[in-house]
Amino acid sequence: MQQQANAIVQTLKSKGLRVTPQRFAVYANLLSRSDHPTVEQILIDLNKDCPVSSQATIYSSLQALREAGLVREVLLEEGVSRYDANIDAHHHFYCRCCGAIEDIPWDTFQSIQLKSLRRGLSAETYEVTVKGVCDSCDGSVSKGTGNR
């Protein structure tokens, strides 16, 4: 546990960030999860035992972490920002029934040809979002009990 905390402190310092308790807590929280939480979900998680952070503090911590390249903002639903500490190249699957989000390895889609873009467009990056139904919801959808 202490080794992990030291690694987080070193990572923050290596990116030129001042290590504040809130910034540390937000980054540690994101590293411990894979569900791509919203600001509200992070706030609830961090304040469940004792209120220590405000929504504004979490927003500013996330902005600093994002600018330092330690987290990325993920937009899978209109108007909803989610955050991901996995900064390695990957895609996402979004379940339209339960809202679950799952990382998809980058090399899953090997046939995307950026060179096929029309002349004048110069791609710098891309990300695929696959939307559908996860295996947990699949049974309820086929029985007519899932959200559509």
C-alpha positions as CSV (number, residue, x, y, z in Angstrom):
1,M,0.0,0.0,0.0
2,Q,2.8,2.4,0.9
3,Q,4.7,1.4,-2.2
4,Q,1.6,2.2,-4.3
5,A,1.2,5.6,-2.6
6,N,4.9,6.4,-3.2
7,A,4.5,5.5,-6.9
8,I,1.5,7.8,-7.2
9,V,3.5,10.7,-5.5
10,Q,6.5,10.1,-7.8
11,T,4.2,10.0,-10.9
12,L,2.6,13.3,-10.0
13,K,6.0,14.9,-9.3
14,S,7.4,13.6,-12.5
15,K,4.7,15.4,-14.4
16,G,5.5,18.6,-12.6
17,L,2.3,18.5,-10.4
18,R,2.2,19.7,-6.9
19,V,1.1,16.7,-4.7
20,T,-2.0,17.8,-2.8
21,P,-4.2,15.5,-0.8
22,Q,-7.1,16.0,-3.1
23,R,-5.1,15.5,-6.3
24,F,-3.5,12.4,-4.8
25,A,-7.0,11.0,-3.8
26,V,-8.5,11.7,-7.2
27,Y,-5.7,10.0,-9.1
28,A,-5.5,7.1,-6.7
29,N,-9.3,6.6,-7.0
30,L,-9.1,6.6,-10.8
31,L,-6.2,4.2,-10.8
32,S,-8.2,1.8,-8.7
33,R,-11.1,1.5,-11.0
34,S,-12.0,0.6,-14.6
35,D,-15.6,1.9,-14.7
36,H,-14.8,5.4,-16.2
37,P,-16.5,7.4,-13.5
38,T,-18.1,10.8,-13.7
39,V,-17.1,13.7,-11.4
40,E,-20.1,12.9,-9.3
41,Q,-19.2,9.3,-8.9
42,I,-15.6,10.2,-7.9
43,L,-17.0,12.8,-5.4
44,I,-19.3,10.2,-3.8
45,D,-16.5,7.6,-3.6
46,L,-14.0,10.1,-2.0
47,N,-16.5,11.5,0.5
48,K,-18.2,8.2,1.5
49,D,-16.4,8.0,4.9
50,C,-15.9,11.7,5.6
51,P,-16.5,14.7,3.4
52,V,-13.1,15.9,2.3
53,S,-13.6,17.2,-1.3
54,S,-15.9,19.5,-3.2
55,Q,-17.0,19.1,-6.7
56,A,-15.0,22.1,-7.7
57,T,-11.8,20.5,-6.2
58,I,-12.4,17.3,-8.1
59,Y,-12.9,19.2,-11.3
60,S,-9.7,21.2,-10.8
61,S,-7.8,18.0,-9.9
62,L,-9.0,16.2,-13.0
63,Q,-8.1,19.2,-15.2
64,A,-4.5,19.2,-13.8
65,L,-4.2,15.4,-14.2
66,R,-5.6,15.6,-17.7
67,E,-3.3,18.5,-18.8
68,A,-0.4,16.4,-17.4
69,G,-1.4,13.5,-19.5
70,L,-2.2,11.2,-16.5
71,V,-5.9,10.8,-17.2
72,R,-8.1,11.3,-20.2
73,E,-11.7,12.5,-20.5
74,V,-14.0,10.0,-22.2
75,L,-17.2,11.1,-23.9
76,L,-19.4,8.1,-24.6
77,E,-22.8,9.7,-23.9
78,E,-24.0,13.1,-24.9
79,G,-23.2,15.7,-22.1
80,V,-21.5,13.2,-19.8
81,S,-17.8,13.4,-19.1
82,R,-16.1,10.3,-17.7
83,Y,-12.5,9.9,-16.7
84,D,-10.0,7.1,-17.3
85,A,-6.5,6.7,-15.8
86,N,-5.7,4.1,-18.5
87,I,-3.9,6.4,-20.9
88,D,-2.6,3.6,-23.1
89,A,-4.3,3.6,-26.5
90,H,-7.6,1.6,-26.4
91,H,-11.2,1.8,-27.5
92,H,-14.4,1.5,-25.5
93,F,-17.6,-0.6,-25.4
94,Y,-20.7,1.1,-24.0
95,C,-23.7,-0.9,-22.9
96,R,-26.9,0.9,-23.9
97,C,-28.9,-1.0,-21.2
98,C,-26.9,-0.7,-18.0
99,G,-24.3,2.0,-19.0
100,A,-21.3,-0.3,-18.3
101,I,-18.1,0.7,-20.0
102,E,-15.4,-1.7,-20.9
103,D,-12.0,-1.1,-22.4
104,I,-11.3,-2.8,-25.8
105,P,-7.7,-3.5,-26.7
106,W,-6.3,-1.1,-29.4
107,D,-5.4,-3.8,-31.9
108,T,-9.0,-5.2,-31.9
109,F,-9.8,-3.1,-35.0
110,Q,-7.0,-3.5,-37.4
111,S,-8.8,-2.5,-40.6
112,I,-9.3,1.2,-39.9
113,Q,-7.6,3.0,-42.8
114,L,-6.9,6.6,-41.9
115,K,-5.3,7.1,-45.3
116,S,-8.7,6.6,-46.8
117,L,-9.8,10.0,-45.6
118,R,-10.5,12.5,-48.3
119,R,-7.6,14.7,-49.5
120,G,-7.1,17.7,-47.2
121,L,-8.0,15.8,-44.0
122,S,-5.0,14.9,-41.8
123,A,-5.9,12.5,-38.9
124,E,-3.9,12.9,-35.7
125,T,-5.7,10.3,-33.6
126,Y,-8.9,8.3,-33.4
127,E,-10.8,6.2,-31.0
128,V,-13.6,3.7,-31.6
129,T,-16.7,3.5,-29.4
130,V,-18.7,0.4,-29.8
131,K,-22.3,0.7,-28.5
132,G,-24.5,-2.3,-27.8
133,V,-25.5,-4.7,-25.1
134,C,-23.1,-6.4,-22.6
135,D,-23.3,-10.0,-21.7
136,S,-24.9,-9.2,-18.3
137,C,-27.8,-7.4,-19.9
138,D,-28.1,-9.7,-22.9
139,G,-30.5,-12.1,-21.2
140,S,-32.8,-9.4,-20.0
141,V,-32.9,-7.8,-23.5
142,S,-33.8,-11.0,-25.2
143,K,-36.6,-11.6,-22.6
144,G,-37.9,-8.1,-23.2
145,T,-36.9,-6.7,-19.8
146,G,-34.0,-4.5,-20.8
147,N,-34.0,-0.8,-21.6
148,R,-34.0,0.0,-25.3
